[in-house]
Amino acid sequence: MTYTNNYVIFTACSANYLCKAVAMALSALDHHPDVDLIILVVDGKRQVALDDSRIKLLWAEDLGFPGYFKAAFKYNIIELNTALKPFAAQHLLSTYDRVIYLDPDVCVFAELTSDRLGLDVYDAVFTPHTLSPYPGNERPCDRDLLRFGSCNLGFFGVRRSDSAISMLSWWHERCLSECFYEPHLGLGVDQKWIDLALSYFKGIGVLRDIGLNVAFWNLHERNLSLTDLGWQVNHDTPLGFVHFSSFVESNLLAVADKQTRYPSGSRLDFTEVANIYRRYLKRARLVVNVIDTTYTYGQFEDGSVVSPALRRFYAVCKQPEVLAAPNPFLKQGPVYKFACKHRLLSRKRPSTSHLNFKVQAQYSTQMRVIKYLFRALLILFGSDRYFSLMRYLAFYSSLLNQSDMF
């Protein structure tokens, strides 16, 4: 791969998200025609037709990530994609002076200069989810930020410096071992670690630019409008980029799926910029073609599905013969035998998304039954022992805390 600039924008995604990644790339290139644009493909290699020579693909298995196949097995698709971000940024800093990461579901609306991103001043920069408290009880709320982190990692920027390398190395080490999506344990993939990085490392900037990383989690403080100067936020700040997280492409009036603050049609300003994003998605479908978008690391080589439970038990497994395999996906290997022995293969197809709070409504009957069972336990145990039991279950409900299971 040939690099031509000292400034690169990169993203990371699996094959199922390549169209979105290309849409992000096209929007970025419209405002940065000379920038290098790299998509880190976190998936097994396959044939990809990409009709735009400005966009480069970098396969994750060629990145040199330590224990790559083991990480691909213990992490689900979202965890693995996020786990590679700091390592990839550090890898790119060996070639580039400035490295910008954008999530694949971002759409760029203006040039992101080093000056605007603070990289002329700071060694690393991040953007907070919001700059003001949330009103009311809808989601997202302040408690969500305590669970998922104060900054949103759909964007970050670093410049080549000792401080940035130190921060990325530390962040990579955390993601190498603990890039799990387990909010009840205080783990939010790669994201929550940055709350600590803000204290641990010098030279980190938190950008308070309301035109950066506009998304459903900060619309309560940001209004969008089209002026003679282009898209503006709150009538005075140029719109830099919008993060279309939880985007509902089929609903033209929806803001996002993982929120309850804005019913469909309540934010027509957001609808207008979303329609621009839809046009980029349409362009992207003409640029990239992937015949097979099956996630390679969702199954063993014989097609047996890796269950979420198996991933977690593998992550905490202490059996040397199971952990010794450099590639856990091999048919009839020690991990496969472990899965068969303990009935940990899944009967469902691999999931490529996390369940969110809205899914609760789908299990109302089961939840009522569980509540009756807990009510019976309360009567049986008494209030004091029941309280202790619930505290224990809160800990043991995560499979990461069940290393003694086998």
CORJO-V73981 format. One record per pair of residues at least 24 apart in sequence whose C-alpha atoms are under 7 Angstrom apart, sorted by sequence separation. I is the first residue (numbers start at 1). J is the second residue. D is the distance in Angstrom with one decimal. If there is no record, write none. Layout:
# CORJO-V73981
i=I j=J d=D
i=I j=J d=D
This chain:
# CORJO-V73981
i=127 j=151 d=5.5
i=128 j=152 d=5.8
i=126 j=151 d=6.6
i=127 j=152 d=6.1
i=15 j=41 d=6.8
i=211 j=237 d=6.0
i=8 j=35 d=5.8
i=9 j=36 d=6.4
i=10 j=37 d=5.7
i=11 j=38 d=6.6
i=12 j=39 d=5.7
i=13 j=40 d=6.4
i=14 j=41 d=5.4
i=211 j=238 d=5.8
i=212 j=239 d=6.8
i=214 j=241 d=6.6
i=215 j=242 d=5.9
i=7 j=35 d=6.0
i=8 j=36 d=4.8
i=9 j=37 d=5.1
i=10 j=38 d=4.6
i=11 j=39 d=5.1
i=12 j=40 d=4.5
i=13 j=41 d=5.4
i=14 j=42 d=4.7
i=15 j=43 d=6.4
i=211 j=239 d=4.4
i=212 j=240 d=5.2
i=213 j=241 d=5.7
i=214 j=242 d=4.6
i=215 j=243 d=5.1
i=301 j=329 d=5.9
i=7 j=36 d=6.6
i=8 j=37 d=5.9
i=9 j=38 d=6.4
i=10 j=39 d=5.6
i=11 j=40 d=6.0
i=12 j=41 d=6.0
i=13 j=42 d=5.6
i=14 j=43 d=5.2
i=126 j=155 d=6.7
i=211 j=240 d=5.1
i=212 j=241 d=5.5
i=213 j=242 d=5.3
i=214 j=243 d=5.9
i=215 j=244 d=6.3
i=300 j=329 d=4.6
i=301 j=330 d=5.7
i=302 j=331 d=6.0
i=310 j=339 d=6.8
i=5 j=35 d=6.4
i=12 j=42 d=6.7
i=126 j=156 d=4.9
i=211 j=241 d=6.8
i=213 j=243 d=5.6
i=300 j=330 d=6.2
i=301 j=331 d=5.7
i=5 j=36 d=6.3
i=125 j=156 d=5.7
i=126 j=157 d=6.9
i=300 j=331 d=6.3
i=4 j=36 d=6.9
i=125 j=157 d=5.2
i=3 j=36 d=6.9
i=124 j=157 d=5.5
i=125 j=158 d=6.5
i=124 j=158 d=4.3
i=167 j=201 d=6.5
i=310 j=344 d=5.5
i=123 j=158 d=5.6
i=124 j=159 d=6.5
i=148 j=183 d=6.8
i=309 j=344 d=6.8
i=123 j=159 d=5.3
i=147 j=183 d=5.7
i=307 j=344 d=6.4
i=123 j=161 d=6.5
i=153 j=191 d=5.7
i=307 j=345 d=5.5
i=42 j=81 d=6.1
i=119 j=158 d=7.0
i=147 j=186 d=6.4
i=152 j=191 d=6.8
i=163 j=202 d=6.8
i=216 j=255 d=6.7
i=306 j=345 d=5.7
i=307 j=346 d=4.6
i=119 j=159 d=6.4
i=123 j=163 d=6.5
i=124 j=164 d=6.0
i=148 j=188 d=5.4
i=163 j=203 d=6.8
i=216 j=256 d=6.6
i=305 j=345 d=5.9
i=306 j=346 d=6.0
i=123 j=164 d=5.4
i=304 j=345 d=6.8
i=305 j=346 d=5.3
i=149 j=191 d=6.2
i=305 j=347 d=6.9
i=149 j=192 d=4.6
i=148 j=192 d=6.1
i=225 j=269 d=6.5
i=305 j=349 d=6.5
i=150 j=195 d=6.6
i=224 j=269 d=5.5
i=305 j=350 d=6.5
i=149 j=195 d=6.5
i=224 j=270 d=6.8
i=103 j=154 d=4.7
i=102 j=154 d=5.5
i=103 j=155 d=6.5
i=298 j=350 d=5.4
i=102 j=155 d=4.7
i=101 j=155 d=5.3
i=101 j=156 d=5.3
i=100 j=156 d=6.0
i=101 j=157 d=6.2
i=100 j=157 d=4.4
i=99 j=157 d=5.7
i=100 j=158 d=6.6
i=99 j=158 d=5.4
i=98 j=158 d=6.0
i=99 j=159 d=6.3
i=98 j=159 d=4.5
i=97 j=159 d=5.5
i=98 j=160 d=6.5
i=97 j=160 d=5.1
i=93 j=160 d=5.8
i=13 j=81 d=6.2
i=12 j=81 d=6.2
i=90 j=165 d=6.5
i=140 j=217 d=6.2
i=90 j=168 d=6.3
i=128 j=206 d=6.9
i=31 j=110 d=5.8
i=32 j=111 d=6.3
i=124 j=203 d=6.6
i=125 j=204 d=5.7
i=126 j=205 d=6.4
i=127 j=206 d=5.6
i=24 j=104 d=5.8
i=27 j=107 d=5.8
i=28 j=108 d=5.3
i=31 j=111 d=5.1
i=123 j=203 d=5.1
i=124 j=204 d=4.9
i=125 j=205 d=4.6
i=126 j=206 d=5.1
i=127 j=207 d=5.1
i=24 j=105 d=6.5
i=27 j=108 d=5.2
i=87 j=168 d=7.0
i=122 j=203 d=5.1
i=123 j=204 d=5.9
i=124 j=205 d=6.2
i=125 j=206 d=5.8
i=126 j=207 d=6.1
i=127 j=208 d=6.9
i=24 j=106 d=5.5
i=86 j=168 d=5.4
i=122 j=204 d=5.7
i=125 j=207 d=6.7
i=21 j=104 d=4.1
i=24 j=107 d=5.2
i=122 j=205 d=5.7
i=20 j=104 d=5.5
i=21 j=105 d=6.7
i=24 j=108 d=7.0
i=316 j=400 d=6.1
i=20 j=105 d=5.8
i=86 j=171 d=6.3
i=87 j=172 d=5.6
i=86 j=172 d=5.3
i=313 j=399 d=6.7
i=317 j=403 d=6.2
i=130 j=217 d=6.8
i=312 j=399 d=5.8
i=316 j=403 d=5.3
i=8 j=96 d=6.8
i=129 j=217 d=6.3
i=130 j=218 d=5.1
i=312 j=400 d=6.0
i=7 j=96 d=5.8
i=129 j=218 d=6.5
i=6 j=96 d=4.5
i=7 j=97 d=6.2
i=8 j=98 d=6.4
i=9 j=99 d=6.1
i=10 j=100 d=6.3
i=11 j=101 d=5.7
i=313 j=403 d=6.8
i=6 j=97 d=5.1
i=7 j=98 d=4.8
i=8 j=99 d=5.1
i=9 j=100 d=4.7
i=10 j=101 d=5.1
i=11 j=102 d=5.4
i=12 j=103 d=6.9
i=13 j=104 d=6.8
i=6 j=98 d=6.3
i=7 j=99 d=6.1
i=8 j=100 d=6.2
i=9 j=101 d=5.7
i=10 j=102 d=6.4
i=11 j=103 d=5.6
i=12 j=104 d=6.8
i=83 j=175 d=4.9
i=11 j=104 d=5.9
i=83 j=176 d=6.5
i=83 j=179 d=5.8
i=258 j=356 d=6.8
i=79 j=179 d=6.0
i=79 j=180 d=5.9
i=79 j=181 d=6.7
i=75 j=180 d=6.9
i=82 j=189 d=6.6
i=83 j=190 d=6.1
i=82 j=190 d=5.7
i=79 j=189 d=5.8
i=140 j=259 d=5.9
i=139 j=259 d=5.1
i=139 j=260 d=5.2
i=138 j=260 d=5.6
i=139 j=261 d=6.1
i=138 j=261 d=5.4
i=112 j=240 d=6.7
i=110 j=239 d=6.6
i=111 j=240 d=7.0
i=109 j=239 d=6.2
i=110 j=240 d=4.9
i=109 j=240 d=5.2
i=108 j=240 d=6.1
i=109 j=241 d=5.3
i=108 j=241 d=4.3
i=107 j=241 d=5.6
i=108 j=242 d=6.6
i=106 j=241 d=6.7
i=107 j=242 d=5.4
i=106 j=242 d=5.7
i=107 j=243 d=6.5
i=106 j=243 d=4.4
i=105 j=243 d=6.1
i=106 j=244 d=5.8
i=105 j=244 d=5.4
i=105 j=245 d=6.3
i=107 j=277 d=6.3
i=73 j=297 d=6.7
i=72 j=297 d=6.3
i=52 j=287 d=6.5
i=51 j=287 d=4.8
i=75 j=311 d=6.5
i=50 j=287 d=5.7
i=51 j=288 d=6.3
i=74 j=311 d=4.5
i=50 j=288 d=4.5
i=73 j=311 d=6.1
i=74 j=312 d=6.3
i=49 j=288 d=5.6
i=50 j=289 d=6.6
i=49 j=289 d=5.0
i=74 j=314 d=6.1
i=48 j=289 d=6.0
i=49 j=290 d=6.6
i=74 j=315 d=5.2
i=48 j=290 d=5.2
i=47 j=290 d=6.9
i=43 j=295 d=6.4
i=44 j=296 d=5.3
i=27 j=280 d=6.9
i=43 j=296 d=5.9
i=73 j=328 d=6.7
i=70 j=326 d=6.7
i=23 j=280 d=5.1
i=69 j=326 d=7.0
i=70 j=327 d=6.4
i=23 j=281 d=5.1
i=69 j=327 d=5.5
i=70 j=328 d=6.4
i=69 j=328 d=6.9
i=20 j=281 d=6.4
i=23 j=284 d=5.0
i=19 j=281 d=6.9
i=22 j=284 d=5.6
i=19 j=284 d=5.7
i=19 j=285 d=6.1
i=19 j=288 d=6.5
i=77 j=352 d=6.1
i=16 j=293 d=4.8
i=15 j=293 d=5.0
i=16 j=294 d=7.0
i=15 j=295 d=6.8
